[in-house]
Amino acid sequence: MLSAKSLFQEILDNDESFRLFCSIAASGEAQGGWENGRIAALVPDSRRDLAPKIARHGADEDKHGRIFRALLRKRGLEPREVPPETDYTMLLERHGIGLAHEKLRADDRLTERDLITYLAHSRVTEQRAADQMAMLRGHFADHPEIGRAVRMISDDEDNHLAYCHEELLRFARAGHGRAIQRALREAAHVEIRVHRDVSLAVMEHMGRILRWSPTRARLLASAVHAAHAYERLGGWRRMVGLRMPERRDALGGTATSAPEFA
């Protein structure tokens, strides 16, 4: 019987598929850490209050990358090259979502509109990350190998999502409501397409590693397409709503360390 739990368990049980999964995850988290670090350095003087929170966001992403690399080391595995068609963060940037890397590599201060673009992009992608980690936490929170990592990363993703809600609502109260909604809708519609394409690519690679039958591969691809159809028809709306979170000032402190994974 196919289920998210049985599928991930199969990936977890095979060294090569686990290596691909952790390598993709570590690469994406490291990229997110770099992006947030650059944004924190370029925050305009009018919003310097955001810089420590953005830096904390980046530090968390860097920590997640280290955790995934540590999980590989525990099995005696090395990270592998990430296939470009599975590179979620790179593909989002290529489709114009978030702040362009060319802008982040420069030394010019960002504008408040740039910060809205960044926060809207983060609101959408952190929703995806929080949902995925909640699923893994539901199935693997007590797993002896990955349970601690899953719990830690899931807590962080919930904090990141709360932070995005709170800061976007602060910008909305300052008169940027329409710009925020446009940015959120654009990011959500692109993200669901990119997520579909990346999911199909990852499943194709996993299928070759795990030697899935053509029937099983088609069934999993159909499930990805069905999930995308649901999101295209209305599921995307969960990514664009804003509400004041229960976790206030979720990134107001210092980043937590992960000594057990270092």
Salt bridges, closest charged atoms under 4 A:
GLU10 OE1 - ARG216 NH1 2.70
ASP15 OD1 - ARG75 NH1 2.87
GLU16 OE2 - ARG19 NH1 3.21
GLU29 OE1 - HIS64 ND1 3.46
GLU35 OE2 - HIS101 NE2 2.72
ASP49 OD2 - ARG47 NH2 3.05
ASP60 OD2 - ARG56 NE 3.39
ASP60 OD2 - HIS160 NE2 2.84
GLU61 OE2 - HIS57 NE2 3.09
GLU61 OE1 - HIS64 ND1 3.97
GLU61 OE2 - HIS160 ND1 3.80
GLU85 OE2 - HIS205 NE2 2.69
GLU93 OE1 - HIS101 ND1 3.67
ASP107 OD1 - ARG38 NH2 3.70
GLU112 OE1 - HIS176 NE2 3.46
ASP114 OD2 - LYS103 NZ 3.74
GLU126 OE2 - HIS57 NE2 2.94
GLU126 OE1 - HIS160 ND1 3.53
ASP131 OD2 - ARG238 NE 3.04
GLU145 OE2 - ARG75 NE 2.73
ASP155 OD1 - ARG137 NH1 2.73
ASP156 OD2 - LYS63 NZ 2.74
ASP156 OD2 - HIS64 NE2 2.77
GLU157 OE2 - HIS64 ND1 3.71
GLU157 OE1 - HIS160 ND1 3.28
ASP158 OD2 - ARG247 NH2 3.83
GLU166 OE2 - ARG170 NH2 3.56
GLU166 OE2 - ARG248 NE 3.38
GLU167 OE1 - ARG47 NH2 3.84
GLU167 OE2 - LYS53 NZ 2.90
GLU167 OE1 - ARG170 NH1 2.74
GLU191 OE1 - ARG128 NH2 2.76
ASP197 OD1 - ARG196 NE 2.98
GLU204 OE2 - ARG208 NH1 3.11
GLU231 OE2 - ARG128 NH1 2.89
GLU231 OE2 - ARG238 NH2 2.96
ASP249 OD1 - LYS53 NZ 3.48
